[in-house]
Amino acid sequence: MGSDSGISIIEQLAADHRRIQSLLDRVRSAPPGSDERTSLVEQAGSSLVSHLVAEKERLYPLVDRYVVDGDEGVDELLAVDERIQRTLKSLADVPAGSERYAHLLLCLVSGVTEHVVGLEQRLFPRLQAMSPVAVLRDAGAGARRAEAVGPTRPRPDAPGSPALTKLTSAVWGPWDRLRDRLGRRGLQ
């Protein structure tokens, strides 16, 4: 067991949110059209995709099991997550210095903010109140594993169920990570 073995899924995902928001703050302060900004967007995108996959695999099944009417909140969050992935995919297809790129960055920041607020203010408190501590800790360890090996590239049309997400992650995760290394994605 690592030193973070006692960290719950709520603590893990909240820490991810802070890290991703910090990357997006750095994106906003980097010169428009610069290699630095492009690299930071790639890093934020990779982190976001891995994070969203971990949520789909580990968090949302817990919400369905322990939170009354949690499936409604999950459906709303999955729609936000899909928009984030579509935005990330679009960002990869437009020139970094263009007006369209700037607009998409704004959409990304807005989507991430909506995602964070939805989880941290509405869902996490309900989940924490209703779930056994050991279950949250086990899910935290599972989320860390899922993020470590999961996909890093957006696939907004990927299957929605946790079981299919795990299956596709096992295929796309290693492939994405190999492509990232070979293409030096997210590096300056």
TAGI-V660631 format. One record per backbone hydrogen bond with DSSP energy under -1.0 kcal/mol. NH is the residue of the N-H (numbers start at 1). CO is the residue of the C=O. If there is no record, write none. Layout:
[[NH;CO] [NH;CO]]
This chain:
[[5;2] [7;4] [9;136] [12;8] [13;9] [14;10] [15;11] [16;12] [17;13] [18;14] [19;15] [20;16] [21;17] [22;18] [23;19] [24;20] [25;21] [26;22] [27;23] [28;24] [29;25] [30;26] [34;31] [38;34] [39;35] [40;36] [41;37] [42;38] [43;39] [44;40] [45;41] [46;42] [47;43] [48;44] [49;45] [50;46] [51;47] [52;48] [53;49] [54;50] [55;51] [56;52] [57;53] [58;54] [60;55] [63;59] [64;60] [65;61] [66;62] [67;63] [70;67] [74;70] [75;71] [76;72] [77;73] [78;74] [79;75] [80;76] [81;77] [82;78] [83;79] [84;80] [85;81] [86;82] [87;83] [88;84] [89;85] [90;86] [91;87] [92;88] [93;90] [94;91] [98;95] [102;98] [103;99] [104;100] [105;101] [106;102] [107;103] [108;104] [109;105] [110;106] [111;107] [112;108] [113;109] [114;110] [115;111] [116;112] [117;113] [118;114] [119;115] [120;116] [121;117] [123;118] [124;119] [127;123] [128;124] [129;125] [130;126] [131;127] [136;132] [137;133] [138;134] [139;135] [140;136] [141;137] [142;138] [143;139] [144;140] [145;141] [146;142] [147;143] [148;144] [149;145] [150;146] [158;155] [165;161] [166;162] [167;163] [168;164] [169;165] [170;166] [172;168] [173;169] [175;171] [176;172] [177;173] [178;174] [179;175] [180;176] [181;177] [182;178] [183;179] [185;180] [187;184]]
